[in-house]
Amino acid sequence: MAEKMADRSVTRMASETAPKSAPKPRKEMIAETRAKLIAAARHAFASQGYADASMDDFTAGAGLTRGALYHHFGDKKGLLLAVIMQLDAEMSERLSAISSRAETPWQAFVDECVAYIEMSLEPEIQRIMLLDGPAVLGDPSQWPNQSACIRATTASLQTLIDNGTIRPVDAEATARLVNGTTLSAALWIASAEDPETVSKKAVEAFLTLVSGLLVER
């Protein structure tokens, strides 16, 4: 009996003297809360659609309250924008990886554009970015991420102009036309009854259009 009491005493003392984990920094806690809400909302938007996804669904799924959602994103629309920005960042990484494998700058440019068009066949991108996104947030060409897209495309085209691959066109004007074309193609595919067939048509037409930029050899 005395031995058991001694063991309990030692265990209690050990727990009392063990170093306690330091509380997480506020910045880290905020990032974790945002990440949980975005992940839960992304799943709900992809599986149910924006209109049918309840704020209670994804706050409960994240183990948080509506108050946390309002604090970090303002409302359901703000959370949708955050999900779209996350998807867009992931798409950009994938497109960069695709273009990095190309043998020439021209092929890198073409491969990246075609890959963007074909991503519109993916259910999550299709539903969140190309169907619900425009319906809720308005014209995608006016979204915050578009300025970065225009700058990146302009830089790629300027490189192709400088190395004599394409005609000496205005790089920014051409970038805006190219981005508009690929976005329009993606929206067309997403809303089509037969997305696979429309995707093939869109890619073929796009390749024909951009080939006109090449300098004749």
N, C-alpha and C positions, 0 to 999 in steps of 0.2 A: 504494500500500500504506500509506504513511504517512498519507494522507488518511483512509483507512478506519479506521485505528487511532485517529486523532484523533476521528473521528465517534463511535466506540464509547466513547471516554473521556468525551466531552461528554455522551452519552446516559446513561452510568452515573452521572456526577456529578449530572445533572439529576434522575435517579430517586432518588438518595440524599438530595438536598437538598429534594425536593418535600415539601410538608406532608402528613403522614399523617392519615387521617381518625380522629377521636377515637372511642374505643369507645362503644357505646351505653350509656346509663344503665341500671342494673339493672332499674328499674321498667319501662322500655320493653321490655327483653328479655323480662321476665316476661309482659308484656301480649301480645307477639308470639307467644310459645310457647303461651299459653292460646288465642289466636285461631286458631293453626294446628291445634291439637288439636280445638277445637270445630268448625271448618270441616270437617275430615276426618271426624270422628264424625258430624256432621250429614248429610253425604253418604252415609255408610255406613248410618246408621239409616234414612234415607229410602229408599234403594235396596234394602237387604237386610233391614231390620227389626232390632230390637234383639237378638233371640235369635241371629240368624245373623251378626251383625256381630262380627268378631274384633278384639280390641284390637290385635293385630299389624297388621291391615289399616289402621286409622287412625293408628297411630303411624308406620308406614312411609309412609303417604300424607302425613303431616306432616313426614317426615324427622326424626323424634324417636324416643326410646326409651320402653319401658314405664315406666322410672324417672321420666321427665318426667310421664307421665300420673298415676302414683301420687302424685307430689309435689304436683301442682296440683289434682287432683280426687279423690284417694283411691282410686277404683276406677271401673269401667265405669258403675255406677249414678250415681256423682257426676257423671260426664261427661254422662250422659243428662239429668240435672237442669239442668246448665249449658246444654245445647242447648235444652231446653224454655224456660228463662228468656230465652234470646236470641230464640227464636221469639215468645214472649209479648211481649217489648219491641217487636218489629217489628209485631206485630198491633196493639198499643196505638197506635203511631204511625199506622198505616193507619186505625184506627177514629177517631182524633182528626181526621184529615184529612177523613174522611167526614162526621162530625158538624159540622165547621166550615163545610161547604157548605150546611147546612140553613137554611131561611128562618126557622124559629122554634125556640125551645128544646125544645119538645115533639117536633117533627120530628127534631131533632138526637138526642134520646134514643132515639126509635123507630128511626131509621136506624142508629144505632150498635149497638143490640141485634140488629136483623135482620142486619146485616152480620156480626156475630160468629157468629150461627147459620149463615149461609151459608158462612163460611170453613171450616166443617167438611167442605165438599166438596173442598177443596184437598188433593191427595194427601200432601204433606209434613206439613201440619198434622194431617191425619186419622191418618196412620200413627204419627207420633212423639208428638204430644200427646194424642190421643184413644184410641188403641188400645194402643200400647206403654207410654206414660206411666202410665196407671192400673194396668196389669198389673204394672209394675215398682215404681212409687213409691207406689201406693195411691190412695186417694180424692183426686181433683183439688181438691175443695173445701177440703182441708187443706194444699195446697201453699203455699209462701211468698208467691207472688204474689197470693193471694186477698184478703189484707187490704187491699192497695192497690186492688183492684177494688171491694171493698165500700165503701171510703171514697169513691172516685170516683163510684160509682152513688148513694150516699147524698147526696153534694153536688149532683148533678144533680137528684135528686128534690126535695131541699129547695128548690132554686131554683124548680122548677115549683110547689111548694106555696106559696112566698112570693109568686109572681106570680099566684096564683089559677087556674093552668091545671089542676091536679089537686086532688083532695080532700085535706083536712088529715089525711093518714095519718101514721103514724110512719115517718119517712124511712129509718131504718136497717133496720127490720123489712121494709119494702117492698123495699129494696135487696137484702136477703138472699134474699127470695123471687124477685125478678126474676133475680138472678144464678144462683140454683139452677135456675130454669126454663130459662134460655138454655144453661147448662152441660149440663143433662139432655138438652135438645134436640140439642146438638152431639154428645154421646155416642151418642144414639139414631141419628142420621144416620150417624155414622162406622161403626157396627156393622151397619147395615142392608144387605140384599141389593140394594136399589134406593135408594141415597142421594138421588138427585135427587127422586124422588117423595116420600120421607119429608121432605126439606127443605122442599118446598112445603107439605106438611101442617103441619109444625112452625111455619113462619112464619105461616101463616094462623091457627092456633090461638093463637099468641103475640099477634098483633095484636088478636084478639078479647079475650083476657085483659086486656091492658094498657089497652084502650079503656075498661074499667070504672073506671079511675082518674080519667078526665076529669070535670071539673065540667060538669054539664048547663047548656047555654045556653038 
